[in-house]
Amino acid sequence: MAKPRYLALADQIAAAIENGKLAPGTRLPTHRAFATQFGVALATATRTYGELERRGIVVGEAGRGTFVRDMEIPLTIGMQQTAPDGQVDLVFNMPSATGDAEMLRAGLRRLALTGDIEAMLRYQPHGGRPHERRIMAGWLEGTLGAIDPDHLLVTSGGQHGLTVTLLGLLKHGDIVAADPLTYPGFKSLAALQGIDLLAVDGAGGVMDPDRLDAACKTRPVRAVYLMPTVQNPLGTVMDLPTRLRIIEVARKHDLLIIEDAAYAFLECDPPPSLCALAPERTVHIGGFSKSLATGLRLGYVIAAARHCPRLIEAIRATTWNAPALISALVTGWITDGTLAQSQDTRRQDGAARQQLLRAAFGTMLVLSHPNAGFAWVPLSAGGRAEPIVTRLKSQGLSLSGADAFATTAAVPQALRLAFGGMETNAAAKAFGIIHQSIQDAGTLGA
C-alpha cells in the first residue's frame, strides 16, 4: 500500500536534515511555496510540516516561519521539557516563559542599533567592563546592601563563579563543609579540584552552627559552602540568628564562606545575606540563568579586595572574560526593568506549579520553597527511590533520586522533582502520575 504523499514528503525532508543537506537553523519554505515546489495541494504541505513538527525535527515560530531544529540540543534545554525520547524531563530545572524568545530578539535589536557594538568583538577586562560592574552592583544593592563595583567580578555563569572561587582561593586536599544534601554542580566541581566535602548535619537544609563548630575542632576545615536563601534541593531559607551564628563560627576558625545565591531571587523577603553580614570572609556567587534563561551564561562573584586578584587570575585562566554580548544584554535588561519582570514571572510560575504539586500530593510530605520550580519528596522508612524512578521512566517521566545531591556515604531515599517552566496541564498530569506511583509503592513519607 502506497504511503500517503504528506508522509513521503516528510520522510524526504527528514532525510535531508539527517544527512546534513538542511542544516540546523535553516528556514523552510512557506507552506504555499513548499506546495508549489513539490506540486502538491496546500493542505498536503501543511500536513507535511505538521508531521515534521510532530517528529520534533522542525519548529514553527509564530510570524517567523518553520526552522530545522538542532538535534544535538534536546528539547529539555529549550522551552519544552519533553525529552527527544518522549520522556518528560523533571531532572533539570529550566525556568522559562512564553515571552523569552521575544525578550531576546528585543535585546539583540537594541544592541544592534545602539552603542559601540564593535567593542564586543574585542577582548574585555577579565573581571568585566567597569560600567557593567557598576550596573550589577547597583541592581544588587537592594538585596545585598552597598557593593563596591571593584569587588564584583563578572563570570560566565554561576557555575563558573564557583569554579574560579575553588580554583583561585582553595587548593587540592582542602576540606569544605557542606550540607548533607547540596547542589550537585558544586559536588562535581569539588571532586574535579580534589577538594574534600565534609557533610555537616542540620535540620531541613539549614546547617547546624554548633555541629560546624565541632567539625572544625576535629578536622582542618578551610571553607563552608552554603545556599542560605532557597537551598537546593530543599528550598529552605536560613533564619538570621543561624546566619549570625554561622558567621561567628567562621570567624572563630577562620573559614572562607562560599555563599551560593542561585535561587535567592525566589525569596521576596530574605534575611540579610552572609555577604552583607560578613563581607571580609564571604564570597558571594550569583547568576542569571534561573531568572532569565539557562542559555545566557552570565554570573558574578563578590569578594573582599584581598581575594579579587586571585579570582581575576582564575577568570583569566579559564575563560579570559565573560562574553561582552551576553553581559551587554543582561545589563540592558537590568536597566530597562526586564530582569525584574522576568524574576517576578519566575516566582509566579514556581508558585503556580507548587500549588498544583500540593493539590496532587495532598497531605503527604513535600519539601520546597513556595516560589521554587523544584521540590524534594522524602520516602518513608524502607522505601527505595530507584524502583520508583525506573517505574516512572517506563511511564514517560524522568526524575532523579538523592544520589546526585548527597554528600554523605549513606544516601537518603527521596525523589527530586524539577518543573520550572513546565506547561500547566503537563505539570498537573506528571504530578498525578508520580503521586500515584509512590502510593502504589507504599513508600511516601507521612
C-alpha positions as CSV (number, residue, x, y, z in Angstrom):
1,M,0.0,0.0,0.0
2,A,1.4,3.4,-1.1
3,K,2.4,5.8,1.7
4,P,0.4,9.0,1.9
5,R,2.0,11.8,0.0
6,Y,2.5,14.0,3.1
7,L,4.3,11.2,4.9
8,A,6.6,10.5,1.9
9,L,7.4,14.2,1.7
10,A,8.1,14.3,5.5
11,D,10.4,11.4,5.1
12,Q,12.2,13.2,2.3
13,I,12.7,16.4,4.3
14,A,13.7,14.3,7.4
15,A,16.4,12.5,5.3
16,A,17.7,15.9,4.1
17,I,18.0,17.1,7.7
18,E,19.7,13.8,8.8
19,N,22.3,13.8,6.1
20,G,23.1,17.5,6.6
21,K,21.7,18.9,3.4
22,L,19.4,21.0,5.6
23,A,21.5,22.4,8.4
24,P,20.1,23.4,11.9
25,G,18.5,26.8,11.8
26,T,17.6,26.5,8.1
27,R,14.3,28.3,7.4
28,L,12.0,26.1,5.4
29,P,9.8,27.5,2.6
30,T,6.4,28.8,3.4
31,H,3.6,26.2,3.2
32,R,2.4,27.8,-0.1
33,A,6.0,27.9,-1.6
34,F,6.5,24.2,-0.5
35,A,3.3,23.2,-2.1
36,T,4.3,24.9,-5.4
37,Q,7.8,23.4,-5.2
38,F,6.6,19.8,-4.9
39,G,3.4,20.2,-6.9
40,V,1.0,19.3,-4.1
41,A,-2.0,20.9,-2.5
42,L,-1.6,23.5,0.2
43,A,-3.3,21.1,2.7
44,T,-0.7,18.4,1.9
45,A,2.1,20.9,2.5
46,T,0.5,21.8,5.9
47,R,0.2,18.2,6.9
48,T,3.8,17.6,5.9
49,Y,5.0,20.4,8.2
50,G,2.8,19.2,10.9
51,E,4.3,15.7,10.7
52,L,7.8,17.2,10.8
53,E,6.9,19.2,14.0
54,R,5.4,16.0,15.5
55,R,8.7,14.2,15.0
56,G,10.5,17.1,16.7
57,I,12.9,17.8,13.9
58,V,11.5,21.3,12.9
59,V,9.9,24.0,15.0
60,G,7.4,26.6,13.9
61,E,7.7,30.1,15.2
62,A,4.7,32.4,15.0
63,G,5.3,35.2,12.5
64,R,8.7,33.9,11.5
65,G,8.3,30.6,9.8
66,T,9.4,27.0,10.2
67,F,13.1,26.1,11.1
68,V,15.2,23.0,11.2
69,R,15.9,22.1,14.9
70,D,19.4,21.4,16.2
71,M,19.1,17.8,17.1
72,E,22.2,17.9,19.2
73,I,20.3,20.1,21.7
74,P,17.5,18.2,23.4
75,L,14.2,19.9,23.9
76,T,14.8,19.9,27.6
77,I,17.3,22.7,27.1
78,G,14.6,24.8,25.5
79,M,11.1,26.0,26.3
80,Q,9.6,22.5,26.3
81,Q,10.5,19.8,28.9
82,T,9.8,16.8,26.8
83,A,13.0,14.9,26.0
84,P,13.6,13.6,22.5
85,D,12.8,10.0,23.5
86,G,9.4,11.1,24.7
87,Q,10.4,11.4,28.4
88,V,9.1,14.4,30.3
89,D,12.2,15.8,32.0
90,L,11.8,16.5,35.7
91,V,15.6,16.2,36.4
92,F,16.9,19.7,35.3
93,N,15.2,22.9,36.4
94,M,14.9,25.1,33.3
95,P,12.6,28.1,34.1
96,S,11.1,29.7,31.1
97,A,8.2,31.8,29.9
98,T,6.4,32.2,26.6
99,G,7.9,35.7,26.1
100,D,11.5,34.7,26.5
101,A,12.3,34.5,22.8
102,E,10.9,37.9,22.1
103,M,12.8,39.3,25.1
104,L,16.0,38.0,23.4
105,R,15.1,39.4,20.0
106,A,14.3,42.8,21.5
107,G,17.6,42.8,23.4
108,L,19.6,41.9,20.3
109,R,17.8,44.6,18.3
110,R,18.7,47.2,21.0
111,L,22.3,46.2,20.9
112,A,22.4,46.3,17.1
113,L,21.1,49.8,17.0
114,T,22.9,51.4,19.9
115,G,26.3,51.6,21.5
116,D,29.8,50.6,20.3
117,I,28.9,47.2,19.0
118,E,32.4,46.7,17.5
119,A,33.8,46.8,21.1
120,M,32.1,43.5,21.8
121,L,34.4,41.8,19.2
122,R,37.5,42.5,21.3
123,Y,39.0,41.1,24.4
124,Q,37.3,42.5,27.6
125,P,38.7,43.2,31.1
126,H,39.0,39.9,32.9
127,G,36.6,41.0,35.7
128,G,34.1,42.6,33.4
129,R,33.6,46.0,31.9
130,P,33.6,48.7,34.6
131,H,30.3,50.3,33.6
132,E,28.5,46.9,33.6
133,R,30.0,46.0,37.0
134,R,28.5,49.3,38.3
135,I,25.1,48.4,36.9
136,M,25.2,45.0,38.5
137,A,26.3,46.4,41.8
138,G,23.6,48.9,41.8
139,W,21.0,46.3,41.0
140,L,22.2,44.0,43.8
141,E,22.2,46.9,46.4
142,G,18.6,46.3,47.1
143,T,19.2,42.8,48.5
144,L,22.9,42.8,49.4
145,G,23.5,46.4,50.5
146,A,26.1,48.7,49.2
147,I,28.7,46.9,47.0
148,D,31.9,48.3,45.7
149,P,31.9,47.6,41.9
150,D,35.6,46.8,42.1
151,H,34.8,43.9,44.4
152,L,32.3,42.5,41.8
153,L,33.7,40.3,39.1
154,V,31.7,39.2,36.0
155,T,31.7,35.5,35.3
156,S,30.3,33.2,32.6
157,G,27.5,32.0,34.8
158,G,27.1,31.0,38.5
159,Q,28.9,27.6,37.9
160,H,31.9,29.5,36.5
161,G,31.8,31.7,39.6
162,L,32.0,28.6,41.8
163,T,34.8,27.3,39.6
164,V,37.0,30.4,39.9
165,T,36.4,30.5,43.6
166,L,37.6,27.0,44.2
167,L,40.4,27.4,41.7
168,G,41.6,30.7,43.0
169,L,41.0,30.5,46.7
170,L,41.3,26.8,47.6
171,K,43.8,24.1,46.9
172,H,43.9,20.3,46.4
173,G,43.1,18.5,49.6
174,D,41.3,21.3,51.3
175,I,38.2,20.4,53.3
176,V,34.9,22.3,52.7
177,A,32.0,21.8,55.0
178,A,28.6,21.5,53.2
179,D,25.0,20.4,53.8
180,P,24.3,16.6,53.6
181,L,22.2,17.4,50.6
182,T,23.6,20.1,48.3
183,Y,23.9,21.3,44.8
184,P,25.3,18.6,42.5
185,G,27.3,21.1,40.4
186,F,29.4,22.0,43.5
187,K,29.9,18.4,44.3
188,S,31.3,17.6,40.9
189,L,33.5,20.7,40.9
190,A,34.9,19.8,44.3
191,A,35.7,16.3,43.1
192,L,37.4,17.7,40.0
193,Q,39.5,20.1,42.1
194,G,40.5,17.4,44.6
195,I,38.6,19.1,47.4
196,D,37.0,17.0,50.2
197,L,33.4,17.7,51.2
198,L,32.5,17.2,54.8
199,A,28.8,16.8,55.5
200,V,27.6,18.8,58.5
201,D,24.1,17.9,59.7
202,G,21.4,20.4,60.4
203,A,17.6,20.5,60.1
204,G,15.7,20.7,56.8
205,G,18.5,22.1,54.7
206,V,19.8,24.5,57.4
207,M,23.3,23.7,58.7
208,D,23.7,23.5,62.5
209,P,26.3,26.0,63.5
210,D,27.3,24.0,66.6
211,R,27.9,20.9,64.5
212,L,30.0,23.1,62.2
213,D,32.0,24.3,65.2
214,A,32.5,20.7,66.4
215,A,33.6,19.6,62.9
216,C,36.2,22.4,62.8
217,K,37.7,21.2,66.1
218,T,38.4,17.8,64.7
219,R,39.2,18.5,61.1
220,P,41.2,21.2,59.3
221,V,38.1,22.7,57.6
222,R,39.1,25.5,55.2
223,A,35.7,26.8,54.0
224,V,31.9,26.3,54.2
225,Y,29.6,26.1,51.2
226,L,26.0,27.3,51.8
227,M,22.9,28.2,49.9
228,P,21.3,30.1,52.8
229,T,18.4,31.7,50.8
230,V,16.4,29.0,48.9
231,Q,18.7,26.0,49.4
232,N,18.9,23.5,46.6
233,P,17.4,20.8,46.8
234,L,15.2,21.5,49.8
235,G,14.2,25.1,49.2
236,T,14.8,26.3,52.8
237,V,15.7,29.8,53.9
238,M,18.2,30.1,56.8
239,D,17.0,32.5,59.5
240,L,19.0,35.5,60.8
241,P,20.1,34.0,64.1
242,T,21.5,30.9,62.4
243,R,23.3,33.1,59.8
244,L,24.9,35.2,62.6
245,R,26.0,32.0,64.5
246,I,27.5,30.5,61.3
247,I,29.5,33.7,60.8
248,E,30.6,33.5,64.5
249,V,31.9,30.0,63.9
250,A,33.6,31.0,60.6
251,R,35.4,33.9,62.3
252,K,36.5,31.6,65.2
253,H,38.0,29.1,62.8
254,D,39.0,31.5,60.0
255,L,36.7,29.8,57.4
256,L,36.0,31.2,54.0
257,I,32.3,31.4,53.5
258,I,31.1,30.5,50.0
259,E,27.5,31.8,49.6
260,D,25.6,30.5,46.5
261,A,22.7,32.7,45.6
262,A,21.5,30.8,42.5
263,Y,17.9,30.8,43.7
264,A,17.9,33.6,46.2
265,F,15.7,35.8,44.0
266,L,12.8,33.5,44.6
267,E,12.5,34.7,48.3
268,C,10.8,38.0,48.4
269,D,11.8,38.9,52.0
270,P,15.1,37.2,52.8
271,P,17.2,37.9,55.9
272,P,20.5,39.8,55.2
273,S,22.9,37.9,53.1
274,L,26.1,36.4,54.6
275,C,27.9,38.7,52.2
276,A,26.3,41.7,53.8
277,L,26.9,40.4,57.3
278,A,30.5,39.2,56.9
279,P,31.9,40.8,53.7
280,E,35.5,40.3,54.9
281,R,35.3,36.5,54.5
282,T,32.3,35.8,52.3
283,V,32.5,35.0,48.6
284,H,29.0,35.6,47.2
285,I,28.2,33.9,43.9
286,G,25.1,34.5,41.7
287,G,23.9,34.3,38.2
288,F,21.1,35.0,35.8
289,S,20.4,31.6,34.3
290,K,17.5,30.8,36.7
291,S,15.9,34.3,36.5
292,L,16.4,34.9,32.7
293,A,17.4,31.9,30.7
294,T,19.7,28.9,31.2
295,G,21.5,29.5,27.9
296,L,22.6,33.0,28.8
297,R,25.6,32.2,30.9
298,L,26.4,35.2,33.0
299,G,27.1,35.5,36.7
300,Y,29.1,37.4,39.2
301,V,31.4,36.9,42.2
302,I,31.5,39.4,45.0
303,A,34.5,39.1,47.3
304,A,36.8,41.1,49.6
305,A,39.6,43.1,48.0
306,R,42.3,40.7,49.0
307,H,40.6,37.9,47.2
308,C,39.9,39.7,43.9
309,P,43.4,39.3,42.3
310,R,43.3,35.5,42.7
311,L,39.8,35.4,41.4
312,I,40.6,37.6,38.4
313,E,43.6,35.3,37.7
314,A,41.3,32.3,37.7
315,I,38.9,34.0,35.3
316,R,41.8,34.8,33.0
317,A,42.9,31.2,33.1
318,T,39.5,29.7,32.4
319,T,37.5,32.0,30.1
320,W,39.7,35.2,29.8
321,N,36.5,37.2,30.2
322,A,32.7,36.8,30.1
323,P,31.3,37.4,26.6
324,A,30.6,41.1,26.1
325,L,27.5,40.4,24.1
326,I,25.9,38.5,27.0
327,S,26.9,41.0,29.6
328,A,25.6,43.8,27.5
329,L,22.2,42.0,27.0
330,V,21.8,41.3,30.7
331,T,22.9,44.8,32.0
332,G,20.5,46.3,29.4
333,W,17.7,44.2,30.9
334,I,18.6,45.3,34.4
335,T,18.4,48.9,33.3
336,D,15.1,48.8,31.4
337,G,13.3,46.6,34.0
338,T,13.2,43.4,32.0
339,L,15.1,41.4,34.6
340,A,12.8,42.5,37.4
341,Q,9.8,41.5,35.4
342,S,11.4,38.1,34.5
343,Q,12.2,37.4,38.1
344,D,8.6,38.1,39.1
345,T,7.4,35.9,36.3
346,R,9.6,33.0,37.5
347,R,8.3,33.4,41.1
348,Q,4.7,33.4,39.8
349,D,5.5,30.4,37.6
350,G,7.0,28.5,40.6
351,A,4.2,29.4,42.9
352,A,1.5,28.2,40.4
353,R,3.2,24.8,39.9
354,Q,3.8,24.4,43.7
355,Q,0.1,24.7,44.1
356,L,-0.5,22.0,41.5
357,L,2.0,19.8,43.3
358,R,0.4,20.3,46.7
359,A,-3.0,19.6,45.2
360,A,-1.7,16.3,43.7
361,F,0.1,15.2,46.8
362,G,-2.4,16.3,49.4
363,T,-1.2,15.9,53.0
364,M,1.8,13.9,52.0
365,L,5.3,15.3,52.8
366,V,6.9,17.6,50.2
367,L,9.8,19.9,51.0
368,S,10.1,23.0,48.8
369,H,10.1,26.8,48.7
370,P,6.7,28.2,47.8
371,N,8.1,30.0,44.7
372,A,10.6,27.4,43.5
373,G,10.4,25.2,40.4
374,F,11.7,22.2,42.3
375,A,10.7,20.1,45.3
376,W,12.0,17.2,47.4
377,V,9.9,14.2,48.2
378,P,11.3,12.0,51.1
379,L,10.3,8.4,51.2
380,S,9.3,6.6,54.4
381,A,11.5,4.0,56.2
382,G,12.1,1.0,54.0
383,G,11.2,2.9,50.8
384,R,13.6,2.9,47.8
385,A,13.8,5.6,45.2
386,E,15.4,3.5,42.4
387,P,12.4,1.3,41.7
388,I,10.1,4.3,41.6
389,V,12.4,6.2,39.3
390,T,12.5,3.1,37.0
391,R,8.8,2.7,37.0
392,L,8.1,6.3,36.3
393,K,10.6,6.2,33.4
394,S,8.5,3.4,31.8
395,Q,5.6,5.8,32.1
396,G,7.4,8.6,30.3
397,L,8.6,10.6,33.3
398,S,12.3,11.2,34.0
399,L,13.3,12.3,37.6
400,S,16.2,11.8,40.0
401,G,16.8,10.3,43.4
402,A,19.0,11.7,46.1
403,D,22.4,10.3,44.9
404,A,23.4,13.4,42.9
405,F,22.7,15.7,45.9
406,A,24.1,13.6,48.8
407,T,27.5,14.4,50.4
408,T,27.1,11.5,52.9
409,A,28.1,7.9,52.3
410,A,24.5,6.8,53.2
411,V,22.2,8.3,50.6
412,P,18.7,9.1,51.8
413,Q,15.8,7.7,49.9
414,A,13.9,10.5,48.2
415,L,12.8,11.9,44.9
416,R,13.7,15.3,43.5
417,L,11.3,16.9,41.1
418,A,12.2,19.9,38.8
419,F,9.4,21.5,36.9
420,G,10.3,25.2,36.3
421,G,8.6,26.3,33.1
422,M,6.5,23.2,32.5
423,E,3.2,23.7,30.8
424,T,0.5,23.7,33.5
425,N,-1.5,20.8,32.2
426,A,1.6,18.7,31.7
427,A,2.8,19.5,35.2
428,A,-0.5,18.6,36.8
429,K,-0.6,15.3,34.8
430,A,3.0,14.5,35.8
431,F,2.4,15.2,39.5
432,G,-0.6,12.9,39.5
433,I,1.3,10.1,37.9
434,I,4.2,10.5,40.4
435,H,1.9,10.6,43.4
436,Q,0.1,7.5,42.3
437,S,3.3,5.6,41.6
438,I,4.7,6.4,45.1
439,Q,1.3,5.5,46.7
440,D,1.4,2.2,44.8
441,A,4.8,1.5,46.2
442,G,3.6,2.4,49.7
443,T,6.7,4.4,50.4
444,L,5.8,8.1,50.7
445,G,6.8,9.8,53.9
446,A,3.9,10.7,56.2
